[in-house]
């Protein structure tokens, strides 16, 4: 298995190496062809000592290395060396000098690209001024270094008669201009290939470049007199400014390259000022080089400055958008209130929070007029009370929106003062705290309601404790009775809590109170379901608990054959709001006609009339206890229960008037 994996890894490495070699070969071919053509063009215009006036081939090699990165070193260097040797051999140079020049050109490209990569990263674009200046510096270092070897090659192999410093100077100027004018174009083309410009920008840029090309030929070809060197180039400035302001730096690089080619072409063929035969060749070459450098630097600096401005604008817009999203998410609006003029400037989401139209102007006076009258005086007092030593304030107030809605706002602001200590403006945030205020009010009501309910519950417990004692035969009986009644109250409280104190279903309450004693055979619950209020739930729970307890101790639930039926329904009429509950015990032991009545019986008979305004008819019949409870309900919610035996569904519903089976 390991051997198989090792073979696969070796095969993969071999395939990668093959692809890398193939890419390097193709790159060497492409760079070599481009370098050779540019070199042939440059060799048509030489200085008196045989050095090319303008060497754009250096920019092709350096720009390709900068754009593609270290992986392109082999292909670019090989293509550069081979193209240099071929171009020089086709001229009047021998193999020795051609080889020296080729090595110098290859080292120049490597050195320039390495400096850029070291100080500016692997992916460099000319949309920042520091990158433009960095490219200029790298071009100067690379051209100066290669010029040393080139001047030595001219002296040793070419038999130059001029000084070595003059040769170096011409080589340096030629290669530096070539890198400065051509490398940005190559870098820009690579950047445009990765991220193409929009179609509208591309069309506008191409039209501008066509205008630059036409204008360059016209302006630079003008007669020498009375024009001077700088005047024709200055006439191109509006076009360069247009391109730099409207398009990406790639178009400015292309414009600079076009102007450079036009200057070299007119100088080579003796056209216009740069080709004036009356001027010395050295002067014409120096003027051409100065013109090329001036146009290139002007175009690159303008393009970088405008690109940085666009980047800053985009970053500012993005930051403002994020700020607006944050303000909207926090229901806040930022404002600046100029106290001297009374004008108020607010963030874009102010219309959403304050309720006015986006185009509507809301002055400080209009804002204050919409503050609630009860809060307006306090608001003004806080604003007037700011001082240089205490410049901030926080105020919460009610505000009537322009659409009529009233909201709660909280304003946090800081004042600014002039040198004389006079209030100039207020800056801060206005936050919509309506939901918080509603939550606080709801919480206050809940606390008040909880306090009320706890007091009622404690009062009930106190009454139970007091009234349970007289009917208890012993301390154990007292404790058991008290615990049972408190547990009944707790069960009702638990049901209310489960329903968030919105009420309890009557059937659930009956089942919970009968649960300790109920079986499938001894309990039947029928009728219609009702939703009880809190007071109805608490009162009826205590009554049902006493009935269930008495039935378990003395009544139907104390024997095996006994059973209890509970029927719930409305009052006599269909639209009645009275709730009727009939408790009937069947099959239990015989009951005395007048049993001894204790606290439980008193609670059954008195609690409903006293607390719910109803009536209770409790009868101790010989066949079993029968209790009819009736009281008015505040909100009737009815659901038919089609019979339930110990909580299980039955076959049919039975009305109160039907005979109990």
C-alpha positions in Angstrom: 0.0 0.0 0.0 2.8 2.4 1.0 4.7 1.5 -2.2 1.6 2.3 -4.3 1.1 5.7 -2.6 4.8 6.5 -3.1 4.5 5.6 -6.8 1.4 7.8 -7.1 3.2 10.7 -5.4 6.2 10.4 -7.7 3.9 10.4 -10.7 2.1 13.5 -9.4 5.4 15.3 -8.9 6.6 14.4 -12.3 3.3 15.7 -13.9 3.7 19.0 -11.9 7.3 19.4 -13.1 6.2 18.7 -16.7 3.5 21.4 -16.5 6.0 23.9 -15.0 8.5 23.3 -17.7 5.9 23.6 -20.4 4.6 26.9 -18.9 8.2 28.2 -18.6 8.9 27.3 -22.2 5.8 29.0 -23.5 6.5 32.1 -21.4 10.0 32.2 -22.6 8.8 32.1 -26.2 6.2 34.9 -25.7 8.5 37.2 -23.7 11.3 36.5 -26.2 9.2 37.5 -29.2 7.9 40.7 -27.5 11.4 41.5 -26.2 13.0 41.0 -29.6 10.4 43.2 -31.4 10.8 46.0 -28.9 14.6 45.7 -29.1 14.6 45.9 -32.9 12.5 49.1 -32.6 14.9 50.6 -30.1 18.0 49.8 -32.0 16.8 52.0 -34.9 17.5 55.0 -32.7 21.0 55.0 -31.1 23.1 57.6 -29.3 26.4 58.5 -30.9 28.2 55.9 -28.7 25.8 53.1 -29.9 23.4 52.9 -27.0 19.6 52.8 -27.7 17.8 56.0 -26.7 14.7 54.2 -25.4 14.7 50.5 -24.4 11.0 49.5 -23.7 12.1 45.8 -23.8 13.4 46.3 -20.3 9.9 47.2 -19.2 8.5 44.1 -20.9 10.8 41.8 -18.9 10.5 43.6 -15.6 6.8 44.2 -15.9 6.1 40.5 -16.7 8.1 39.4 -13.7 6.3 41.9 -11.4 2.9 40.9 -12.7 3.4 37.1 -12.7 5.6 36.7 -9.6 8.6 34.5 -8.8 7.1 31.5 -10.7 7.8 33.3 -14.0 11.6 34.0 -13.4 13.0 31.1 -15.5 10.8 31.8 -18.5 11.3 35.6 -18.4 15.0 35.5 -17.9 15.6 32.8 -20.6 13.4 34.7 -23.1 15.1 38.0 -22.3 18.6 36.6 -22.8 17.8 34.8 -26.0 16.0 37.8 -27.5 18.8 40.2 -26.5 21.4 38.0 -28.2 19.4 37.6 -31.3 18.6 41.3 -31.6 22.3 42.3 -31.1 23.7 39.7 -33.5 21.3 40.9 -36.2 22.9 44.3 -35.7 26.6 45.1 -35.7 27.4 43.5 -32.3 29.5 40.4 -31.8 28.7 37.4 -29.7 30.8 38.5 -26.8 29.1 41.9 -26.4 25.6 40.4 -27.1 26.1 37.8 -24.4 27.2 40.5 -21.8 24.2 42.7 -22.8 21.9 39.7 -22.5 23.1 38.8 -19.0 22.8 42.5 -17.9 19.2 42.7 -19.2 18.2 39.5 -17.4 19.8 40.6 -14.1 18.1 44.0 -14.5 14.6 42.4 -14.8 15.3 40.1 -11.8 16.7 42.9 -9.6 13.8 45.3 -10.4 11.1 42.7 -9.8 12.8 41.4 -6.6 12.9 44.9 -5.1 9.2 45.4 -5.9 8.2 42.0 -4.4 10.3 42.6 -1.3 8.9 46.0 -0.4 5.4 46.0 -2.0 4.3 42.4 -2.2 3.7 39.9 -5.0 0.7 41.5 -6.5 1.4 45.2 -7.2 -1.0 47.7 -8.9 -0.3 51.3 -9.7 -3.5 52.6 -7.9 -1.4 54.0 -5.0 1.2 56.7 -5.2 3.7 54.8 -3.0 3.6 52.0 -5.6 4.4 54.4 -8.4 7.3 55.9 -6.5 8.4 52.4 -5.6 8.4 51.3 -9.2 10.4 54.4 -10.1 13.0 53.6 -7.4 13.3 50.0 -8.4 13.7 51.0 -12.1 16.5 53.4 -11.1 18.3 50.7 -9.1 17.9 48.0 -11.7 18.9 50.2 -14.6 21.9 51.6 -12.7 23.1 48.1 -11.9 22.7 46.7 -15.4 24.3 49.9 -16.8 27.6 49.0 -15.1 27.8 45.7 -16.9 26.6 47.1 -20.1 29.1 49.9 -20.1 31.9 47.4 -19.5 30.6 45.3 -22.3 30.7 48.3 -24.7 34.2 49.2 -23.6 35.6 45.7 -23.8 33.9 44.1 -26.8 32.4 46.9 -28.9 35.4 49.2 -28.9 33.5 52.4 -27.9 35.5 55.6 -28.0 33.4 57.7 -25.5 34.0 57.6 -21.8 32.6 54.7 -19.8 30.6 57.1 -17.6 28.8 58.5 -20.7 28.0 55.0 -21.9 26.7 54.1 -18.5 24.6 57.3 -18.4 23.0 56.6 -21.7 22.4 53.0 -20.8 20.8 54.0 -17.5 18.5 56.6 -19.0 17.4 54.2 -21.8 16.6 51.3 -19.6 15.1 53.3 -16.8 12.7 55.0 -19.2 11.9 51.7 -20.8 10.9 50.2 -17.4 9.0 53.3 -16.3 7.0 53.6 -19.5 6.4 49.9 -20.4 6.3 47.9 -17.1 3.2 49.8 -15.8 1.4 48.8 -19.0 2.3 45.1 -18.6 1.3 45.2 -14.9 -2.0 46.9 -15.8 -2.8 44.4 -18.5 -2.3 41.6 -16.0 -4.5 43.3 -13.4 -7.2 43.9 -16.0 -7.1 40.3 -17.0 -7.7 39.3 -13.4 -10.4 41.9 -12.9 -11.8 43.4 -16.1 -13.0 47.0 -16.0 -16.7 47.6 -16.6 -17.8 47.9 -20.3 -18.6 51.6 -20.0 -15.2 52.4 -18.5 -13.4 50.2 -21.1 -15.2 52.0 -24.0 -14.4 55.4 -22.5 -10.8 54.5 -21.9 -10.3 53.2 -25.5 -11.8 56.4 -26.9 -9.5 58.5 -24.7 -6.5 56.5 -25.8 -7.4 57.0 -29.5 -7.6 60.7 -28.8 -4.2 60.6 -27.1 -2.7 58.8 -30.1 -4.1 61.3 -32.6 -3.2 64.3 -30.5 0.3 63.0 -29.8 1.1 62.7 -33.5 -0.4 66.1 -34.2 1.2 68.0 -31.4 4.6 66.4 -31.3 4.9 66.7 -35.1 4.4 70.5 -35.0 7.3 72.6 -36.3 10.1 73.4 -33.9 9.5 77.1 -33.9 8.1 78.8 -32.0 7.3 75.7 -30.0 9.6 74.5 -27.3 10.0 71.1 -25.9 7.6 71.4 -23.0 4.8 73.1 -24.9 3.7 70.2 -27.2 3.6 67.8 -24.2 1.7 70.3 -22.1 -1.0 70.3 -24.7 -1.6 66.6 -23.9 -2.1 67.3 -20.2 -6.0 67.7 -20.5 -6.3 64.3 -22.1 -4.0 62.7 -19.5 -6.1 64.3 -16.8 -9.3 63.0 -18.3 -8.0 59.4 -18.4 -6.5 59.6 -14.9 -9.7 61.0 -13.4 -12.2 58.7 -15.2 -10.4 55.4 -15.8 -8.2 52.8 -14.1 -4.4 53.3 -14.0 -4.0 50.8 -16.9 -5.4 53.4 -19.3 -3.0 56.1 -18.0 -0.1 53.6 -18.5 -1.3 53.0 -22.0 -1.5 56.7 -22.7 2.0 57.3 -21.4 3.3 54.4 -23.6 1.6 55.8 -26.7 3.1 59.3 -26.1 6.6 57.7 -25.5 6.3 55.7 -28.7 5.2 58.9 -30.6 8.2 60.9 -29.3 10.6 58.1 -30.2 9.1 57.7 -33.6 9.2 61.4 -34.4 12.8 61.6 -33.2 13.8 58.6 -35.2 12.3 59.8 -38.5 13.1 63.5 -38.0 9.6 64.8 -37.6 8.7 67.9 -35.5 10.7 69.4 -32.7 12.4 66.1 -31.6 13.5 65.4 -35.2 14.8 68.9 -36.0 18.0 68.4 -37.9 19.2 71.9 -36.9 19.5 70.8 -33.3 22.4 68.6 -32.1 21.6 64.9 -31.8 22.4 64.9 -28.1 20.1 67.7 -27.4 17.2 66.1 -29.3 17.8 62.8 -27.5 17.9 64.5 -24.1 14.7 66.4 -24.9 13.0 63.2 -26.0 14.0 61.4 -22.8 12.9 64.3 -20.7 9.5 64.5 -22.5 8.9 60.8 -22.1 9.8 60.9 -18.4 7.6 63.9 -17.7 4.6 62.5 -19.5 5.0 59.1 -17.7 5.4 60.5 -14.3 2.5 62.9 -14.8 0.2 60.2 -16.0 1.1 57.7 -13.3 1.0 60.2 -10.4 -2.4 61.6 -11.5 -3.8 58.1 -12.0 -2.6 57.0 -8.6 -4.0 60.0 -6.9 -7.4 59.7 -8.5 -7.4 55.9 -7.8 -6.6 56.5 -4.2 -9.4 59.1 -4.0 -11.9 56.6 -5.5 -10.7 54.0 -3.0 -11.2 56.4 -0.2 -14.6 57.4 -1.5 -15.6 53.8 -1.8 -14.3 53.0 1.7 -16.1 56.1 3.0 -19.4 55.1 1.4 -19.0 51.5 2.6 -18.3 52.8 6.1 -21.3 55.1 6.0 -23.5 52.3 4.8 -22.3 50.1 7.6 -22.9 53.0 10.1 -26.4 53.5 8.7 -27.1 49.7 9.1 -25.8 49.8 12.6 -27.9 52.9 13.5 -31.0 51.3 11.9 -30.4 48.0 13.7 -30.1 49.9 17.0 -33.1 52.2 16.2 -30.8 55.2 16.6 -30.2 58.3 14.5 -27.2 60.6 14.7 -27.6 64.3 14.6 -25.8 67.6 14.6 -27.7 70.7 15.9 -26.2 74.1 15.0 -27.3 76.3 17.8 -26.4 79.5 16.0 -28.5 78.9 12.9 -31.0 76.5 14.4 -30.5 74.0 11.6 -30.4 70.3 12.4 -28.6 67.7 10.3 -29.5 64.0 10.9 -28.5 60.6 9.5 -30.5 59.0 6.7 -32.5 56.7 9.0 -34.0 59.7 10.9 -37.0 59.6 8.7 -37.7 56.0 9.7 -37.4 56.8 13.4 -39.0 60.2 13.6 -41.6 59.4 11.0 -41.2 62.2 8.5 -40.5 62.1 4.7 -36.9 61.7 3.7 -37.0 65.1 1.8 -38.7 66.9 4.6 -36.5 69.2 6.6 -36.9 68.9 10.4 -35.4 72.0 12.1 -34.5 72.2 15.8 -37.6 74.3 16.4 -39.9 71.8 14.7 -38.3 68.9 16.7 -38.9 70.7 20.0 -42.5 71.4 19.1 -43.1 67.7 18.8 -41.7 66.8 22.2 -44.5 66.0 24.6 -45.6 69.1 26.6 -45.0 67.3 29.9 -41.4 66.6 28.8 -40.6 69.7 26.8 -39.6 71.9 29.8 -37.3 69.3 31.2 -35.7 68.8 27.7 -35.1 72.5 27.3 -33.7 72.8 30.8 -31.1 70.1 30.1 -30.0 71.6 26.8 -29.7 75.1 28.3 -27.8 73.7 31.3 -24.8 72.4 29.4 -21.6 74.1 30.2 -17.9 73.7 29.1 -17.3 71.9 32.4 -20.3 69.6 31.9 -20.9 69.4 28.1 -23.0 66.2 28.0 -26.6 65.4 28.8 -29.0 62.4 28.6 -32.7 62.8 28.4 -35.7 60.5 27.8 -38.9 62.0 26.5 -42.0 61.3 24.5 -42.1 62.5 20.9 -45.0 62.8 18.5 -44.0 61.6 15.1 -45.0 63.4 11.9 -47.3 60.5 11.1 -49.1 60.9 14.5 -47.6 58.0 16.4 -46.2 58.8 19.8 -42.8 57.2 20.7 -40.3 57.3 23.5 -36.9 58.7 22.6 -33.6 58.8 24.5 -31.1 61.5 23.5 -27.4 61.4 24.4 -25.5 64.5 23.2 -22.3 66.4 23.7 -22.0 70.2 23.3 -19.2 72.1 21.6 -18.2 75.6 22.6 -16.2 78.4 21.0 -13.2 80.1 22.5 -15.5 82.5 24.4 -17.4 79.6 26.0 -20.5 80.1 23.9 -22.5 77.0 22.8 -21.9 76.3 19.1 -23.5 73.0 18.4 -24.8 69.7 19.8 -23.8 66.3 18.5 -25.2 63.0 19.6 -27.6 60.1 19.1 -31.4 59.8 19.4 -32.5 56.3 20.2 -36.0 54.9 19.9 -36.7 53.3 23.3 -40.4 52.7 22.9 -40.1 49.0 23.2 -38.0 49.3 26.3 -40.5 51.7 27.9 -43.3 49.3 27.1 -41.3 46.4 28.6 -40.6 48.4 31.7 -44.3 49.3 32.1 -45.3 45.7 31.5 -42.8 44.6 34.1 -44.2 47.2 36.6 -47.7 45.8 36.0 -46.5 42.3 36.4 -44.7 43.1 39.7 -47.9 44.9 40.9 -50.0 41.9 39.9 -47.6 39.5 41.5 -47.7 41.5 44.7 -51.5 41.5 44.6 -51.6 37.7 44.0 -49.1 36.9 46.7 -51.0 38.9 49.2 -54.3 37.1 48.2 -52.5 33.8 48.4 -51.1 34.5 51.8 -54.5 35.7 53.0 -56.0 32.4 51.8 -53.3 30.4 53.5 -53.9 32.4 56.7 -57.7 31.7 56.5 -57.1 28.0 55.9 -54.7 27.8 58.8 -57.1 29.6 61.1 -60.3 27.7 60.1 -58.7 24.3 59.8 -57.7 24.1 63.5 -61.2 24.0 65.2 -62.3 20.9 63.1 -59.3 18.8 63.7 -59.4 16.1 66.3 -55.7 15.9 66.8 -52.4 17.6 65.8 -51.8 14.9 63.1 -55.2 15.4 61.6 -54.7 19.2 61.6 -51.4 18.9 59.8 -52.8 16.5 57.2 -55.8 18.7 56.6 -53.7 21.8 56.3 -51.2 20.1 54.0 -54.0 18.8 51.8 -55.6 22.2 51.4 -52.3 24.0 50.8 -51.4 21.3 48.2 -54.8 21.9 46.5 -54.0 25.6 46.3 -50.5 24.8 45.0 -52.0 22.6 42.2 -54.3 25.4 41.1 -51.3 27.8 41.2 -49.3 25.4 39.1 -52.0 25.2 36.4 -52.2 29.0 36.3 -48.4 29.2 35.9 -48.4 26.7 33.1 -50.9 28.9 31.2 -49.0 32.1 32.1 -51.9 33.3 34.3 -54.2 33.6 31.3 -56.7 31.2 32.8 -57.3 27.5 33.3 -59.6 25.1 31.5 -62.3 23.9 33.9 -61.9 20.2 32.9 -58.2 20.4 33.7 -58.9 21.8 37.1 -61.5 19.0 37.9 -59.1 16.3 36.7 -56.2 17.7 38.8 -58.4 17.9 42.0 -59.7 14.3 41.5 -56.3 12.9 40.4 -55.3 11.5 43.8 -58.4 9.4 44.1 -59.6 8.8 40.5 -59.5 5.6 38.5 -60.9 4.7 35.1 -64.0 3.2 36.8 -64.9 5.6 39.6 -64.8 9.1 37.9 -66.8 10.5 35.0 -66.4 14.1 33.8 -68.9 15.4 31.2 -70.3 18.6 29.7 -68.8 21.7 28.2 -65.4 23.1 28.9 -64.8 26.7 30.1 -61.8 28.9 30.6 -61.7 30.2 34.2 -60.2 33.4 35.4 -57.5 33.4 38.1 -60.0 34.1 40.9 -62.5 31.5 39.6 -59.7 28.9 39.4 -58.4 29.5 42.9 -61.9 29.5 44.5 -63.3 26.5 42.6 -60.1 24.5 43.3 -60.6 24.7 47.0 -64.2 23.7 46.8 -63.5 20.7 44.5 -60.7 19.7 46.8 -63.0 19.6 49.8 -65.6 17.6 47.8 -63.0 15.1 46.6 -61.5 14.7 50.0 -64.9 14.1 51.7 -65.8 11.6 48.9 -62.5 9.8 49.5 -63.0 9.7 53.3 -66.7 9.2 53.7 -68.4 9.1 50.4 -68.5 7.3 47.0 -64.7 7.2 46.5 -64.2 5.4 49.8 -65.7 2.2 48.5 -64.9 -0.1 45.5 -68.2 0.3 43.8 -68.7 4.0 44.3 -68.2 6.6 41.7 -68.4 10.3 41.2 -69.9 12.2 38.2 -69.1 15.8 37.4 -71.2 17.5 34.8 -70.3 21.1 33.6 -72.6 23.2 31.5 -74.1 26.7 31.0 -77.1 27.9 32.9 -80.7 27.3 31.9 -80.6 29.4 28.7 -78.2 28.9 25.7 -76.8 32.5 26.0 -76.5 32.4 29.7 -73.1 33.4 31.2 -73.6 31.3 34.4 -71.5 28.3 34.8 -73.2 25.3 36.4 -71.3 22.4 37.9 -73.0 19.3 39.3 -71.1 17.0 41.6 -72.9 13.7 42.2 -71.8 10.7 44.2 -73.2 7.3 43.4 -72.8 3.9 45.0 -71.2 5.0 48.2 -72.1 4.2 51.8 -75.3 5.5 53.3 -75.0 9.1 54.6 -76.8 10.5 57.6 -79.4 13.1 56.8 -77.7 15.7 59.0 -74.0 14.9 59.3 -71.7 16.9 61.5 -70.5 19.9 59.5 -67.0 21.2 59.8 -64.7 23.7 58.1 -64.8 21.8 54.8 -68.6 21.9 54.5 -68.5 25.6 55.4 -65.9 26.3 52.8 -68.0 24.5 50.1 -71.1 26.4 51.0 -69.7 29.9 51.6 -66.6 30.4 49.4 -68.4 30.5 46.0 -71.1 33.0 47.1 -68.6 35.1 48.9 -65.8 35.3 46.3 -67.5 34.6 42.9 -71.0 35.8 43.6 -72.6 32.4 42.9 -74.7 29.9 44.7 -74.0 26.4 46.2 -76.7 23.7 46.8 -75.1 21.0 48.9 -77.4 18.0 49.7 -76.5 15.0 51.9 -78.9 12.5 50.3 -79.0 8.9 51.5 -77.8 7.6 48.1 -74.9 10.1 48.1 -73.7 13.7 48.2 -75.0 16.0 45.5 -73.6 19.5 45.1 -74.8 22.0 42.5 -72.5 25.0 42.0 -73.4 28.0 39.9 -71.7 31.3 39.4 -71.4 34.0 36.7 -68.3 33.7 34.5 -66.6 36.9 33.2 -65.5 35.5 29.8 -67.1 32.4 28.6 -65.0 30.1 26.4 -66.8 26.9 25.6 -65.5 23.6 24.2 -67.8 20.6 24.2 -66.3 17.7 26.1 -67.9 14.5 24.7 -67.7 12.7 28.0 -64.5 11.9 29.9 -63.9 9.1 32.3 -60.9 9.8 34.4 -59.5 12.0 31.6 -60.4 9.5 28.7 -62.7 10.6 25.8 -66.2 9.2 26.0 -68.7 8.5 23.3 -71.2 11.4 23.6 -71.9 14.6 25.4 -74.6 14.8 28.1 -76.4 18.0 29.1 -77.0 18.9 32.7 -80.7 18.1 32.4 -80.1 14.6 31.1 -80.4 11.6 33.5 -77.1 10.6 35.1 -76.3 7.0 34.1 
